[in-house]
Amino acid sequence: MTTKTYNDASAPADTFNAEDERRVDVAHHALLLLIACAIGLVSNWVATNVDPVAALPGMALLYAMSIVGLVLARFAPFYLPSVAWISLVAILLTIPGVPGSAYIVEQVNKLNFLALATPALAYGGLALTQNEFHIARTSGWKIVIVAICVMFGTYIGSVVIADITLRLFG
């Protein structure tokens, strides 16, 4: 079995390298997270009418847990993805009986997950790479029909599941 190696300039965009994630610039990501938190506070305000000042402690706690997880992902003696570290920190801090966990849960409950996820998912949907544009150009018109059918089928499937769930438990 042969393994193809790449230098950083020629590596495909979807190639994963654990060492690259360990070199993450925590300060840069902290700034990006701060921007995401500001957008999240606004979207939470619009969606739930919870005043951003009231939701700020919960968002600050989420921000702090994320930063701690990023630092652990960067400097821990063994590799885990940053999302795993962030999740682990959040889980440990919210276990009932851990000092301060009740306060953390109370503050974070002022944030609505869907309101926070919507801007991130919208950005993810809009963030297309050069490779995706190339695939779309070379695939032709048939891929448009397939994409429409997949989106339609996913939507109808979600509606059917939601309808059944609401009829049974609503």
TAFEN-V688347 format. One record per backbone hydrogen bond with DSSP energy under -0.5 kcal/mol. NH is the residue of the N-H (numbers start at 1). CO is the residue of the C=O. Records with the same first field share a line. If there is no record, write none. Layout:
NH->CO + CO
//
This chain:
10->7
11->7
15->12
20->17
21->17
22->18
23->19 + 20
24->21
26->24
29->25
30->26
31->27
32->28
33->29
34->30
35->31
36->32
37->33
38->34
39->35
40->36
41->37
42->38
43->39
44->40
45->41
46->42
47->43
48->44
49->45
50->44
51->49
54->51
55->51
56->52
57->53
59->55
60->56
61->57
62->58
63->59
64->60
65->61
66->62
67->63
68->64
69->65
70->66
71->67
72->68
73->69
74->70
75->71
76->72
84->81
85->81
86->82
87->83
88->84
89->85
90->86
91->87
92->88
93->89
94->90 + 91
95->92
98->95
101->98
104->100
105->101
106->102
107->103
108->104
109->105
110->107
111->108
113->111
116->112
117->113
118->114
119->115
120->116
121->117
122->118
123->119
124->120
125->121
126->122
127->123
128->126
133->129
134->130
135->131
136->132
137->133
138->134
139->135
140->136
143->140
144->141
145->141
146->142
147->143
148->144
149->145
150->146
151->147
152->148
153->149
154->150
155->151
156->152
157->153
158->154
159->155
160->156
161->157
162->158
163->159
164->160
165->161
166->162
167->163
168->164
169->165
170->166
//
